[in-house]
Amino acid sequence: MQQSQLKSPDPWGRTFRMEERTLASAAMRLEARGRHPFFAHVLDEYASRLDLSGTEAILDLGCGTGLAARAFARRPEVKGPITAIDVSPHLVEAGRRAAAGEGVGGRIDFRVGDAHRLDLPEGSFDVVVMHTLISHVADPTTVLAEARRLLRPGSGRLVVFDGDHSSLTFATDAPDGGEVTDRILQRTGVAHPRVMRAMPRLLAQARLVLLWSRGYVVADTGRADFFSPGIASLRVLLPKAGAMSEAKAAAFAERLERASAENSFFGASNFYTYVAVRGD
Ligand SMILES: C[S@@+](CC[C@H](N)C(=O)[O-])C[C@H]1O[C@@H](n2cnc3c(N)ncnc32)[C@H](O)[C@@H]1O
């Protein structure tokens, strides 16, 4: 199995063959989202939970522009090697530039690769982080098995953080209140909208032992805040996924932006973090 076998129109699963304009918009979206206090909090919370001693080798898998890798590189207790891998050469290059700009370029080894099968030796990492990767891959089961292979036997730990995209909702003033557009977003925005609900079972199947998990709800009421950059990117990403024409996607985004300007916006989604250990 490899990423090119993805069946879903999920644009985040197709970054390896997107044109530059769409990738530039995707990179901006990731950076904007990464600056939001919710993402900063989530990252800090799971990084603290790992109780790192300083020498651990860390892999940011599906790194995009390297948000998680850069956050780990900035933590004073992290002194070991950090690797960041993404299937998109464009995003890997954007990550390299961002890391250099923040003065942590020398700390992170950025590489292009497919999470289904990486050309890296077994047991290479103490920590593998998937920060909003798993819902976009062609086959989550294969990717979890590959993460397990890459973890150090015994102590190696996996962090999986992602949205429970089946819960994503934007209320609109359409007669159905946004039900149809919610369904379109849930179906086309990610390949596996329910994967975070299946995660305890998938981790057990992959012989990874669940150590800790946390659920979060992000809700913007009145003004769009967390969801604001995501709404702007709908203009590009929905037509790219074949879900709507450019005109319909623009009208949908404008409707949500108008609601935010009028202080009548409602958008919400659940998110989960899981930390699991490889064991033997
Ligand atoms: C929603 S983005 C998250 C990026 C980054 N982790 C963040 O949170 O800012 C999903 C990322 O997964 C990458 N991706 C999708 N399928 C992949 C695969 N099979 N192997 C490696 N990366 C993949 C995409 O290129 C994209 O950068």
The ligand as an SDF file (V2000), in Angstrom:
LIG
                    3D

 27 29  0  0  0  0  0  0  0  0999 V2000
   -3.1860   18.1030    7.7320 C   0  0  0  0  0  0  0  0  0  0  0  0
   -1.5310   18.0100    7.2110 S   0  0  0  0  0  0  0  0  0  0  0  0
   -0.6510   18.0680    8.7670 C   0  0  0  0  0  0  0  0  0  0  0  0
    0.7500   18.5850    8.6610 C   0  0  0  0  0  0  0  0  0  0  0  0
    1.4580   18.8230    9.9830 C   0  0  0  0  0  0  0  0  0  0  0  0
    1.6550   17.5960   10.7150 N   0  0  0  0  0  0  0  0  0  0  0  0
    0.7060   19.8400   10.8140 C   0  0  0  0  0  0  0  0  0  0  0  0
   -0.0740   19.4410   11.6890 O   0  0  0  0  0  0  0  0  0  0  0  0
    0.8670   21.0360   10.5740 O   0  0  0  0  0  0  0  0  0  0  0  0
   -1.3230   16.3240    6.7200 C   0  0  0  0  0  0  0  0  0  0  0  0
    0.0600   16.0700    6.1810 C   0  0  0  0  0  0  0  0  0  0  0  0
    0.2350   14.6780    5.9370 O   0  0  0  0  0  0  0  0  0  0  0  0
    1.0050   14.5280    4.7600 C   0  0  0  0  0  0  0  0  0  0  0  0
    0.7880   13.1700    4.2700 N   0  0  0  0  0  0  0  0  0  0  0  0
   -0.3550   12.6440    3.7630 C   0  0  0  0  0  0  0  0  0  0  0  0
   -0.1620   11.3500    3.4710 N   0  0  0  0  0  0  0  0  0  0  0  0
    1.1240   11.0530    3.8080 C   0  0  0  0  0  0  0  0  0  0  0  0
    1.9050    9.8680    3.7480 C   0  0  0  0  0  0  0  0  0  0  0  0
    1.4100    8.7230    3.2810 N   0  0  0  0  0  0  0  0  0  0  0  0
    3.1840    9.9240    4.1660 N   0  0  0  0  0  0  0  0  0  0  0  0
    3.7070   11.0760    4.6500 C   0  0  0  0  0  0  0  0  0  0  0  0
    3.0110   12.2340    4.7190 N   0  0  0  0  0  0  0  0  0  0  0  0
    1.7270   12.2220    4.3130 C   0  0  0  0  0  0  0  0  0  0  0  0
    0.5190   15.6500    3.8570 C   0  0  0  0  0  0  0  0  0  0  0  0
    1.4240   15.9630    2.8420 O   0  0  0  0  0  0  0  0  0  0  0  0
    0.3360   16.7920    4.8640 C   0  0  0  0  0  0  0  0  0  0  0  0
    1.5040   17.5450    5.0040 O   0  0  0  0  0  0  0  0  0  0  0  0
  1  2  1  0
  2  3  1  0
  2 10  1  0
  3  4  1  0
  4  5  1  0
  5  6  1  0
  5  7  1  0
  7  8  2  0
  7  9  1  0
 10 11  1  0
 11 12  1  0
 11 26  1  0
 12 13  1  0
 13 14  1  0
 13 24  1  0
 14 15  1  0
 14 23  1  0
 15 16  2  0
 16 17  1  0
 17 18  1  0
 17 23  2  0
 18 19  1  0
 18 20  2  0
 20 21  1  0
 21 22  2  0
 22 23  1  0
 24 25  1  0
 24 26  1  0
 26 27  1  0
M  CHG  2   2   1   9  -1
M  END
$$$$
